[in-house]
Amino acid sequence: MATIIDGKTLAQKIRSNLKLECEELKKNGINPKLAVILVGDDSASKVYVRNKNKACEDVGIEFEEYLLDSSITQEKLIDLINVLNYKKDIHGILLQSPIPRHLDINEAFRTILPEKDVDGFNPLNVGKLALNQDTFVSCTPYGIMKMLEEYGIDLNGKNVTIIGRSNIVGKPLIQCCLNKDATVTICHSRTKNLKEHTINADIVIAAVGKAKFITEDMIKNGAVIIDVGINRDENGKLVGDVDFENVVNKASYITPVPGGVGPMTVAMLMNNVIKAASKLYK
Ligand code: NAP
């Protein structure tokens, strides 16, 4: 039976350490602050923003929410980002995705100043990650790397198969794993014979968005399984992309859903805000 990677407890530990760093910054006159922009009323996004707000309260980071109507124009969205860019008291800016289709999210991410881009989506920060330079790493991949590190799972020379190539999870994960000397395979909806790519992997990272997508027969004995997915099963229960009940007997390590990658994503966002605020000293 696999060791369960306890993202919830690890995230709590990271947040407690960040709280101390935040107190230190405040003693030195810096009051870390995160601005979050939410466009429209997507219910899942509202829950994510609420969780981020709670985490900020817990760590001591000030939280400012900007709620924009779903009919907002691109120009007005960009204007708001520019205002936040130049507000000295704001250290991190986060645009909650998805945003309505008529808006250009790429232009919005490009507009967020790289030094306030705590989600790591500005092309400059994406490029820095590709070059293995110090940058803001997007929070989900960063949280996954922290979990692997904490559990002593070394990536050097390992075969890592990532399923899902989104800009927020799969693509930055390629760079994170390469930077740790793994041999990386990335799969997506056009991949033929997916099992051929998962069965020999030492580490499988699933970011697909389909319940029970990764089954026991797709992985080798002793593989490390990281489940990014957040789905509802036929009974409305929160589940990941992995058929946990069966895979847990074959894997060496596995992340649960909930309580795995999710809390780590929020903890790494807090980490990035504190890092952005700390940079005022450097
Ligand atoms: P996304 O943008 O929808 O990307 C899904 C990826 O899965 C795409 O690259 C897609 O391929 C691939 N895919 C779809 N069907 C496939 C198949 N049959 N075989 C192989 N690949 C397939 O999703 P995302 O934003 O990366 O999120 C993925 C999941 O993680 C979702 O459940 C999301 O809610 C969750 N998530 C969790 C966290 C967290 O903190 N825990 C953070 C972010 C996301 P194509 O590119 O070819 O379409």
Boltz pocket constraint, residues with backbone or C-beta under 6 A from the ligand:
constraints:
  - pocket:
      binder: B
      contacts: [[A, 140], [A, 163], [A, 164], [A, 165], [A, 166], [A, 167], [A, 168], [A, 169], [A, 170], [A, 187], [A, 188], [A, 189], [A, 190], [A, 191], [A, 194], [A, 206], [A, 207], [A, 208], [A, 209], [A, 210], [A, 227], [A, 228], [A, 229], [A, 230], [A, 231], [A, 261], [A, 262], [A, 263], [A, 265]]
      max_distance: 6.0
